[in-house]
Amino acid sequence: MSTHTLSVLVENKPGVLAHVAGLFSRRAFNISSLAVGPTQDDRVSRMTIVVDGASTPVEQVTAQLNKLVRVLKVVELHEDAAVERELALIKIRTDPSKRSQVLEVASVFHADVVDMGPDTLMLEATGSPGKLDALLAMLERYGPCELVRTGRIALARGGTTITDSSPGADPALAAQAS
């Protein structure tokens, strides 16, 4: 699946997430992953939206997002020019005889044990989506019984920021976000 990661700066106001979700719903665009959080400026939040490029016209999504009043800026982050991370919590039901094997897999992937019961382990893992997929593939034989992933967050590599002035950038955004 060919995915596209959009980094979207929005005003930090009630209802903005509903407006963005409504846009996707009205246009029948599918969201593969959505993460929203504050930025260094309390007035601005960042949404990281991952869409399937095969079924969703990314240029159209970007154009539609830019039309929303509370959206300040939309940038597509390309995989090779961005750092992408996810967090996963993985609960594994395992008997004591296999616990050391699960802990060995966790160690290789730098996952932390955050809870342990008589017949379960809970791991916390962070990394690129591919790394988490590989970890889950290795744990599959032990039968994870519960899983949750945060969705992708991403920032462009290097010194350029989404608020930097660039051709077509909104000068009000740079002033507002700084």
C-alpha positions in Angstrom: 0.0 0.0 0.0 1.3 3.4 -1.0 0.7 5.8 1.9 1.1 9.6 2.1 1.8 11.4 5.3 0.3 14.9 5.6 1.4 17.3 8.3 -1.4 19.8 9.0 -1.2 22.9 11.2 -4.6 23.9 12.5 -5.9 26.4 15.0 -6.2 24.9 18.5 -9.9 25.5 18.8 -12.9 23.2 19.6 -14.4 21.5 16.6 -11.4 21.6 14.3 -10.9 17.8 14.4 -14.6 17.3 13.6 -14.3 19.6 10.6 -11.3 17.8 9.2 -12.9 14.4 9.9 -16.1 15.6 8.3 -14.2 16.6 5.1 -12.8 13.1 4.8 -16.2 11.6 5.4 -18.0 13.8 2.9 -15.4 13.0 0.2 -15.3 9.3 1.1 -11.5 9.6 1.7 -10.1 6.9 4.1 -7.8 7.9 6.9 -5.2 5.2 7.7 -3.8 7.0 10.7 -4.6 10.2 12.5 -2.6 11.7 15.4 -3.3 15.2 16.8 -1.3 17.0 19.4 -0.2 20.4 20.6 2.8 22.3 19.2 5.2 24.7 20.8 2.5 27.4 20.3 -0.6 26.9 22.4 -2.7 28.4 19.6 -1.7 25.8 17.1 -2.1 22.0 16.9 -0.5 19.6 14.5 -2.4 16.8 12.8 -0.5 14.0 11.2 -2.8 12.3 8.7 -1.8 9.2 6.8 -3.9 8.3 3.7 -3.7 5.5 1.2 -2.5 7.0 -2.0 -4.0 4.3 -4.2 -7.6 5.0 -3.1 -7.3 8.7 -2.1 -6.2 11.5 -4.4 -3.6 13.2 -2.2 -3.6 16.4 -4.2 -7.4 16.7 -3.8 -7.1 16.0 -0.1 -4.5 18.7 0.3 -6.6 21.2 -1.7 -9.7 20.4 0.3 -7.9 20.8 3.6 -6.5 24.1 2.5 -10.0 25.4 2.0 -11.0 24.8 5.7 -10.9 28.1 7.6 -9.1 26.8 10.7 -6.4 24.9 8.7 -3.2 27.0 8.6 -0.9 24.9 6.5 -0.7 21.5 4.9 2.6 19.8 3.9 3.1 16.3 2.5 6.1 14.6 4.3 7.9 12.1 2.1 9.2 9.0 3.8 12.8 9.5 2.9 12.8 13.2 4.0 11.0 12.7 7.4 11.3 10.9 10.7 8.2 8.9 11.4 7.3 7.2 14.7 4.5 5.3 16.3 3.9 3.9 19.8 2.5 0.5 20.4 1.3 -1.3 23.5 1.2 -5.0 23.0 -0.2 -7.5 25.5 0.9 -11.1 25.1 -0.5 -14.1 26.9 2.4 -16.4 27.6 3.2 -19.1 30.0 6.3 -18.8 32.2 8.2 -21.3 30.0 8.1 -19.0 27.0 8.4 -15.7 28.8 12.2 -15.5 28.3 11.7 -15.9 24.5 9.3 -13.0 24.4 11.6 -10.9 26.5 14.5 -11.7 24.1 12.4 -10.5 21.1 11.4 -7.4 23.0 15.1 -6.7 23.8 16.1 -6.9 20.1 13.4 -4.3 19.2 14.2 -2.1 22.2 10.7 -2.6 23.6 10.1 -2.1 27.3 8.1 -4.3 29.6 5.5 -2.0 31.2 3.3 -4.6 32.9 3.7 -8.2 33.9 1.1 -10.6 35.3 1.2 -14.3 36.0 0.2 -15.1 32.4 0.7 -11.9 30.5 3.4 -9.4 29.5 2.7 -5.9 28.2 5.3 -4.3 26.0 5.7 -0.7 25.0 7.5 -0.1 21.7 8.3 3.0 19.7 9.7 3.2 16.2 9.0 3.5 12.6 5.9 1.8 11.3 8.0 -0.8 9.6 9.9 -1.6 12.8 6.6 -2.1 14.7 5.3 -4.3 11.9 8.5 -6.4 12.2 8.2 -6.7 16.0 4.5 -7.8 15.7 5.5 -10.4 13.1 8.1 -11.8 15.5 5.6 -11.8 18.4 2.9 -13.4 16.3 3.9 -17.0 17.3 3.3 -16.1 20.9 -0.2 -14.8 20.2 -0.6 -11.2 21.2 -4.0 -11.0 22.8 -4.4 -7.2 22.7 -2.7 -4.4 20.6 -3.1 -0.6 20.3 -1.0 1.7 18.1 -1.0 5.5 18.4 -0.9 6.2 14.7 2.0 7.9 12.9 3.6 11.2 13.9 6.3 12.7 11.7 8.6 15.7 11.3 10.6 16.7 8.2 14.3 16.1 8.5 16.8 18.9 8.6 16.4 22.6 9.5 13.3 23.4 7.6 10.1 23.6 9.6 6.5 23.7 8.5 6.2 27.3 9.7 9.2 28.5 7.6 8.4 31.0 4.9 8.4 29.4 1.5 6.8 30.2 -1.9 3.0 30.1 -1.3 3.4 30.0 2.5 1.0 32.1 4.5 3.0 34.9 6.1 0.4 35.2 8.9 1.1 31.5 9.8 4.8 32.2 10.4 3.9 35.2 12.6 1.2 33.3 14.4 3.3 30.1 15.0 6.4 32.0 16.2 
